[in-house]
Amino acid sequence: MTTSGRDRVIDDAARRGLAVEIVERPPANSLEEAAERLGLDPSAIVKTLVVKRHNGDFVFALVPGDRQISWAKLRALVNVNKLSLPHQDVARDATGYERGTITPLGSTTAWPVFADERVVGRRIALGAGEHGLSAFVDADALLDAYGATVADITDELTPRQA
């Protein structure tokens, strides 16, 4: 029997002693709209990026919604010369989750977690293992449960070119 992404998130959180609240995430056309519908500041929506190391394994990077990953900062912290975002199929194989639903909670492999320092001390929303859902959790408890490395790993969000 296949376990749903939501169930994997809930089960893993329970095993780790984490309180997690799963809520429906209404469709939105932007981060700002999503944050407004969830009653959050955009920085409280945390993107979980699965990042591939040059040796073929992965790490999770937790990035506030209003920021972007700094490749130079993360490479220095992970102590590697090359990191990349894998193809969506590779990311799914590495975590058991589709892009847009990825979270360390319930991942098929417990990859190391690196979190931007700006998530500390907050209640955050992140992927819940299924589209249309968000998992609300205390960031400090999540970081402790995963033994996360916390550092400045992001830069200000730069607008995309049209």
N, C-alpha and C positions, 0 to 999 in steps of 0.2 A: 504494500500500500504506500502510495506517495504522500509525503507530508507537505502541506502547503508552506509557502514562504512565511506567511504570517505565523503559522504554528511553530516553525523553526525559530523565528525571532522570539516568540513568547517562551518557548521551552529553554532556549539558551539563556535568556534573561533570568528565568527562574533558577536555573542551575548556578548562575553567577550571583544570585541574590540581588538582582537589579529590578527595581520597579519600572515597568514600561507601560505606557498607555498607547494603544493602537487606535488611530482615528482615521476616518475617511478623509481623503484629501480631494477637495473639489477640483475639477479641471481649471487650469489657469493658463493664460497666454504669456505670463512673465513671472519672474521670481517675486517681484513686488506685489503682483496680483495674488499669487499663491500665499505670500506672507500675510497680506491683508485678510484673505479668507480664513486663514488659520489663527488670526489674531496675534501675529508675531512681527517682530522686526525682521527684515530680510537676513540679517546676520545670524539669527537664531535657527534658520534653516541650514543645516549642515550637509554638504555634499560629501558622500563617501566615494572616493576615487580609488579604484584598484590600479596600482602602478606596477609595471613589470620591471624587474631588475635585469641587468645584462646577463646574469647567470641563469635566467629563466624562472626564478621564483618571484614572489609578489609581496607588496606591502599595501596596507590601507592608508590613505591620507584623508584626514577629516578637515574639510575646508569650509569656513563660513560662507554662506550664500552670496554675500556682498564682496567677496574676495576671490582671488584666483591663485592657483598653486604657483609657487616660485620654484621652478625647476632647479635653479642654482642652489637655493637654500636647502631644498630637500636632498639633492645629490650630496651636498656637503654633510648633512646630518646622517644620511644613510651610508656615507663614505664609499660612494661609487661614482664612476665617471659617466654612466649612462642609465637613464630611466626613461620609460615611455608609457603611454596609455595603450594598452593592448586592444586589438580588435574586439568588438562586442562578443563574439563567440568565445574567444579566449578568456575574456573577463567572466563570462557565464561559467565556463568550465572550471575556472579558478575559485569561484565563490558559490556557485549554484544559483546565482541570481542574475536576472537580466539587468542590463544597464537601466538606470533610473529607479531601481529598487534595491541596489546594493547597499549592504550594511555589514559591519563586522558581526552583528548579532545573528547567530545561526548559519554563518558562512560554512560551507563544506570543509574549508581549511581555515584554521585560526592563524591567518597571516599577521605579522607584526603591525601594530597600529601606531601611526604618527599623526598627531593632532596639532592644529594651529593653536597657539597660546590664547587666542581670542575666544575660544569656546569655553575656557575654564570659568567656573562659577556661575554657569547659566543652565537653564532648562532649554534643551534643544530639540528640534525635530529632525529626524533623518529617515532614510529609506526603511521600509518595513517588510521587505522581501516580496512585495506584490505591488503592481501598479494600482494607483488610486488610494494608497494608504501611507500614513506617516507614523513613525514611532516617536513618541515624546519620552525623553529620559533626562535625568540629571547628568549633565556632562561630566562632573567630577566623579560620580559613581561609575559611569561608563569607562572613563579613562583608567580609574583604579582597577576595575574588573578585568581590563585587558592589559594592564601593565604598560599603558601607552607611553610613548615618548612625546613630551609636550615641548614645542618650540615655535619660533616664528618661521613658518613654512609657506607664507603667502605674501602676495603683493596686492596693492589696490587693484580693483577690477578696471581693466582698460576697455573702453568701448570697442566693439567690433567694427571693422571697416565695412562699408556698404558695398 
